[in-house]
């Protein structure tokens, strides 16, 4: 029996709390940041996370109010996968 593909499942773009700590990548798969907080369906991304930032996020000690994180609008999210968030690039993201 064939394994399900991404086309078989609904593509999710709405952030959820369990997305905290996921890597954020551009369409080419290059790491560009990490999700540090999801609050009321809004994703906050640190574009240059240190190992300390990663540990704090995994432990739930992150705070999106720090100056290093940025709000990522859902219009810029192509899809949320099990281990990463893939950004959308192109005219539709402008």
Order of alpha helices (4+ residues) and beta strands (2+ residues): beta-beta-beta-alpha-beta-beta-beta
